[in-house]
Amino acid sequence: MATLLLRNIPDDIYQRLKKTAAEHHRSTSQEAILVLKDALPCEPPKAPKPTWEEFAAEMQEFWNRLPADERTADEIIGYDEHGLPC
């Protein structure tokens, strides 16, 4: 479990936290944790999944950025002009 140290808390905020903690029979640390928990979202918002059209456009852009390969298919695979392995 992590430890958090807060410095320079304004007196009025600390007094409010201390008062609320006493009312709930908790320590100021326990009260601060609950206040933070209530103030923060449970999970960060997830980025929406792209639509098929957006995905296809992104893949097309990626494909277009690839360098052109001027070799023939046989040269890429490793065959010579007679169809034999190089």
Secondary structure, 3 states (H helix, E strand, C coil): CCCCCCCCCCHHHHHHHHHHHHHCCCCHHHHHHHHHHHHCCCCCCCCCCCCHHHHHHHHHHHHHHCCCCCCCHHHHHCECCCCCEC
